[in-house]
Amino acid sequence: MESNFVDYVKILCRSGKGGRGSMHLRHVKYQPNGGPDGGDGGRGGHVYLRGNHNYWTLLHLKYQRHIFAEHGGNGGRDKKHGTDGRDQYIDVPCGTVVYDAETGKYVCDVTYDGQVVMLLKGGRGGLGNFQFRSATNQAPRFAQPGEPMQEMTVILELKLLADVGLVGFPNAGKSTLLSTLSSARPKIANYPFTTLEPSLGIVAYRDQQSFVMADIPGIIEGASEGRGLGLRFLRHIERNSLLLFMVPGDTDDIMKEYQVLLKELQNFNPDMLDKQRVLAVTKCDLLDEELIELLRDTVPDDLPVVFISAVSGQGLQQLKDVLWTQLNSESNKLQSITAEDTLVHRDKDMSRFAAEMLAEGEDDDIVFVDDSEIEDIEDFEYEDE
């Protein structure tokens, strides 16, 4: 069954070309020397990106491989201005990053609802011969062609925006915790990689306050090098304010698993180590109080640690209190996304994306012919009305 969660799309975008200016000389029986009256061409349509909070995935763009803006209309006689081309707006979910597919260069990102970013600018319309009249050239027989269109193949990459991101190995209890604290209903089963796509949930807190929690598919050792599903979904952790590491209480070495997860994040993007971190030891309903006290001595004092059980509800209110305190602390500021931040993992993501496209049998070697040839501007109208 095909997933409804799509966080990678590749589309060809093209703005509209500008319309030609008109080369026309007015000549009627009651005005034999009417002079030039060719109008200007209209501008080509722009291509914009627009943030829309009603979308949470790029599924609506998966099969829309081409997005073209309208060309500008040509100018006409009697100084008639050509029509401007219709602009194209591409609605994307908040947290979408755009790359140039050919060079891998960062282009822009859309982070909030209603944000509008111009992706491609439409060509300007050419001037008609009316604009070139002068005392020494009263009948100019030339006009400007419109500016050509712009074209770019872009990759849209979605990074989930959430306050808290759940980080852990498969079967660490991330989906169970999210389903317990929020109304989200991710798939839960007793086998690795049950979660194949990220899930978002709104966690209610005291006094009608809330925060957003994201369930990220399980990470394994070597995920930053392409093993498992980690590389594909690690980018969703980049825009979380706080990282909640989850390690089962029945594991052999809690701190060893925590260090492995931390190393994978560091290999993927070293800036992730600057984020606030909380450690949750899960499945504590399987442990007695004496064993929990022994485990407390094995974790560092500078790291907030909460022992929880999503099944029995043990420690869940304490966990929410710790998360809320950390989210509202002065040291926890939502990291601003810059070109440098997003390019850290560009080569890894681009290579993974290329492999997926080839696996799906899609042919990206498409050649598009530019149809903006300029017509002979010396051919002009001369007519009697």
ABEGO torsion letter per residue (X at the ends): XBBABBABBBBBBBBBBBBBBBBBBBBBAABABAEBABBBBBBBBBBBBBBBAABABAAAAAABABBBBBBBBBBBBGGBBBBBBBBBBBBBBBGBBBBBAAAGBBABBBABBGBBBBABBBBBBBBBAAAABBAABABBABBBBBBBBBBBBBBBBBBBBBABBBBBBBGAGAAAAAAAABABBBBBBBBBGABABBBBBBBBBBGGBBBBBBBBBBBBBGAAAGBEAAAAAAAAAAABABBBBBBBAABABAAAAAAAAAAAAAAABAAAAABBBBBBBBGAAABBAAAAAAAAAABBAABBBBBBBAAAGBGAAAAAAAAAAAAABAABBBBBBBAAAAAAAAAAAAAAAAAAAAAAGBBABBBBBBAABBBBAABBBBBBX
